[in-house]
Amino acid sequence: MLPLLRLPPSRVATSPEVAVESPPDSFRRRICDVAGCTSQARAYGKCKRHGGSKRCASVGCTKSVQSRGMCIRHGGGSRCAVSECNRAAQSQKLCKLHGGGRPCLVDGCVKKAHLRQLCRQHGGGAKCAKDNCDKWAQRNGLCLTHAKRDDEDSLALTEAASIVV
């Protein structure tokens, strides 16, 4: 009979001869502190969506920082390698306009993919969720026109609530 071995608490014995390392507590995946969220926590015990990363330094922008303290829209992230183009690089150091980004999966199509690796013509985009609107969704399932209206409506409600109080 083999002698019993005492293993440190960070080890798990699967058989008398084999011990498998389990990750120490410091390396275990932390979950966001916000109730109901199952995303991986980053900083401050929260995921990116709930404030676990730095925000863009541009006034009024709430997007996450990519690099240089800015989001992609305001200059963060890598830029297109073509001279005088300051768009965000997608792949191969190029923006979509200059050849970066994934191509559509449909044979013979030269357009760039959006959702599900398809271009909008082949079903890779989503339409605005508002009734009778045929524009492409850009933000939160809405086209820019309806997204801006929703932003303005919520701002007006917030201002009205602050006046009443």
N, C-alpha and C positions, 0 to 999 in steps of 0.2 A: 504494500500500500504506500502511496506517495504521501509525503508529509504535507500538512496544510500550510499554506503560505498566507501570511498577513499582508494584504495589499494596501497601499495608501488609498485614501478616500476617492481620489480622482481616477482610480482604475476599476474596471469591472471584470470580474472573472466569469468566463463563459464555460470553461472546463478546468479541471485541476492543472492542466499543463499550459493553458493559453490564457493570457491576460490581454485585454483590449483597452487601449487608452480611450477615455471619454474626455471631451473637451473641458478644460477648466471653466469655472463659472464666468471668468472674465472674457471668454471667447464665445459664450453662448449667445445666440441671436436674441437681442432685446426687442420687445414689442412696444409700440407706441402707447403712451400713458392714457391717451384719450379713449374713453369708454366705447367699446364696439369696434375700434380700429385694430386691424391685424397686420398693419404694415410694420416694417422694420424701423425701429427707432434710430435716430441719428444723434443730433445734439439735444440737450435739455430733456431727454427722455421722450422726445416726440419724433414722428416721421416728418418728412419734408412738407407734406400737405398741412400738418397741424403746427407748423412753426419750428420744426427741428433743424432748420438750416438758415443761413443768412439770407436776407432779402436784398433786392436790387437797390442800389444807392440813388437811383433816379427818383425824384420827388413824385409821390403818388403811385409808384409801381410796387406791386405786392408779389412779383414773381421771384423765384429762387435765383440766387447768384450762380452763374456758370464759371466766370473767371473775371479778374480785375474788378471785383465788386459790383458787376453788372449782369443783368439777364441778357439773353441773346439779342432781344430787340434793341437794347440800349448799349450794345457794344461788347458784351461778354461773349465768351466762347471763341472758337477759331473763325477766322475770316477767309473769304474766297481768295485764292492765290492769283487770280487775274488782276493785273494792275488797274487801279481806279475803281474796282468793284469792292464795296464794303458790306456785301451781304454775308450772312452766316454760311460757313462751309458745311456741307452735308456729308460728303465722303470724297476721298481722293483730293482733299484740300480745295474742293470746288463747290460753289453754290449750285442749286438746281438749274439756274439759267445757263451756267457754263459747263454743265455735264456731270455735276455731282448728284448724289442721291440714287436711290434704287430705281431701276427701270420697271415699267409695268410687265407683269408676267405673261400677258397675251402676246403670242407670236406675231412679229411684225410691227408691234406698237412701240413707238420711240418716246412716248410720254413718260413722265415720272410718276412713280407709285405714291399713293396716299394711304388709305386704309386697306388692309388685307392684301398688300403688295400689288394693288391694281390702281390704274389711273382713274380719274373721275368718270371718264367715258365708259369704262368697263366695270363700273360698280364700286370703285374704291373710295368714293366720297359719301358724305351724308348730307341730306338736304335739311334746311332749316325746319325746326319742329313746329313753328307757327303755321296755322291753317292758311292755305292759299298762298304760301310763299315758296317760290321755286329757286331761291338762292341757295348757295352752298353754305353749310354750317361752318363757322369759323371758331366760335367760342361757346362753350357750354351747350352745344347742340343747337345754337342759334346762328343766323347770319349776323354780320356786324351791325346792320341797321336795327334788328330786334334786340341784340345784345346791348347796344348803347341805350335803347329805349328802356330796357329793363333796369340798367344801371341808373338812368335818370329817375325812373319811378321809385326805385329803392332809396335813392338819395333824397328825393322829395318827401318820402314817408319818414325818413330819419329826421329831416329838418323839421317837419310838422310835429313829430313826437317831442322833439327838444323844445319847441315853442310852447306846447301844451303843458309841459312839466314845469 
